Amino acid sequence: MLNMRIGRAKSVNGEIKLPGDKSVSHRAAMIAAMAVGKTTIGNFAASADCSSTLACLENLGVEIQRDADVVIINGVGKSGFLQPANRLDCGNSGTTMRLLSGILAGQNFDSVMIGDESLRSRPMKRVIEPLGKMGAVIFSDEGKAPLTINGKQPLDAVEYQPPVASAQIKSCVLLAGLNSSGVTTVIEPVQTRDHTERMLRWFGAEVDILKNTSGTRISVSGNATLTARDLTVPADISSAAFFMAAAACLPGSDVTMSNVGLNPSRRAVYDVLNNLGADIELLDERKECNEPVASIRVRGGLRLSEGSETPVLRGHVIANLIDEIPILAIFGTQLTNGIEIRDAAELRVKESDRISAIVVNLRRMGANVIEFPDGFKIEYSNLHGSMIESFGDHRIAMAFAIAGVLADGTTEIAGAECSDISFPGFFETLERSVVTI
C-alpha cells in the first residue's frame, strides 16, 4: 500500500496535461470493436479501467495495438466476437462490466465476466434485468459479479426505462440493441451523459432522440451498421475538476487545461464551480469527434457569497455531477456558507461508499459534517492535516489530496495508488503544479 504525504500549498500554477476521458475511451474502444475496419484512437485514457476494457476485447478476438496513448483497433463487426478461452477480467471497472455485458448478450456464445473485490460488491441487477427482457440468460450471485452470460442472436428489441438515472444502464441496453431484431428504445426521465449516443453516430449508426415533457427517448436499430472511423478522445473533465477546485480556492493560482471535454451532460461541474464563485474561463471552444471541447483557465480567489443560505445541490443536476461530488465536498469546506448535497444515494454503491468516505475523512480533518442517507451538509472549515483513508477509491484519494493542499499541516493518504484507476501520474502532476508555502 502506497501512502502519500501532502503539505499546504500557496498556489497552483501552469499548464496541466490531463488524461483522456475514461467514459469516452471505454465507449470508443467497444464501439470501434463492433465496427467494420481499422480505427485509430488518439489520447486514449491511460487508466487501469480502460486497460481492462482493452484486455477483455482482446480476449474476445479483437486485434488491438497500443503505443502510449494511441490505440488501433481492428473491428470485428457487431456479432464477430469470438468465445473467450478464459473468464473476462474487468478489474475494478464497472463501466467495462456493464457496457460489455450488453455486447456479449447479443453474441452466439457463453461468457463469464469477473472483477476485483470492489467490483464484485457493486449492483449488476440493473443491467441483468433489461438484458433478460431482451432474451439473454444471465446467472449471477444475487445480482452481483461474476456474471455468466448466455448470449442470444438476435436479441428481442425492447422499450426500457431504467429504475435509476444511469448512463451505464442506458449504454448497455443500446449496445445490446445493435444486435436485436428491431428497434430498441431507452426512456430517460432524467438525462444522463450521452457519450454512447454521440459515439454511435460518429461510427455511422442512426440514433433517434426524441425529447418531450416526460423525458428523453433514445432509439437504435438492430439493422445499424458501424464503420471504422478515427477519433481523438477529449481530456477528462472529471480529472480537471480536482485542479479547478484547488486553483479556485488558492489566491494567486493560474492554471490552464487544454482540450477538455465539455459535453453538456458532463459540464455541470464547470457550471457549479462558476456559480459558487470560482473564476473560470473557457477558451477555444469547438467540437471534436461529436464532442464539444475547450481549454479551461482557472484563476485563484473565490468570489465568496453574501447572505446566510447554504447552497444546495440536488435533483436532476446530481446525475451529471455524480463523479465530481467528492471534490465538490472539499470545495464546499472553503465556501462561506458551506455546501449541501442531496439525492446522491448512488454514491453509496460506487468503488466505495463515497458518502461515508467523504464524511469520515472530512471529520478527521476537522470539518463539521452532517451525513444523510442521500448526501451530506458541510460547513465552512479550516482544515487540518490528518491520516486519510482512500478506501481503495480513486476519486476519494484524489479529492483528499486537494484537501491536503488546502489544509494546515501534513495530510497522509493511505492507499494512494488507487488514483491510477482513472489518473495515472496524478500525484506527480499535482506536485509539479503546486507552489509550496
Buried (B, 14 or more C-beta within 10 A) or exposed (E): EBEBEBBBBBBBBBEBEBBBBBBBBBBBBBBBBBBBBBBBBBBBBBBBBBBBBBBBBBBBBBEBEBEEBEBBBBBBEBBBBEEBEEBBBBBBBBBBBBBBBBBBBBBEBBBBBBBBEBBBBBBBEBBBBBBBBBBBBBEBEEBBBBBBBBBBBBBBBBEBEBEBBBBBBBBBBBBBBBBBBBBBBBBBEBBBBBBBBBBBEBBBBEBEEEEEEEBBBBBBBBEBBBEBBEBBBBBBBBBBBBBBBBBBBBEEBBBBBBBBBBBEBBBBBBEBBBEBBBBBEBEEEEEBBBBBBBBBBBBBBBEEBEEEEBBEBEEEBBBBBBBBBBBBBBBBBBBBBBBBBBBBBBBBBBBBBBBBBBBBBBBBBBBEBEBBEBBBBBBBBEBBBBEBBBBBBBBBBBBBBBBBBBBBEBBBBBBBBBBBBBBBBBBEBBBEBBEEE
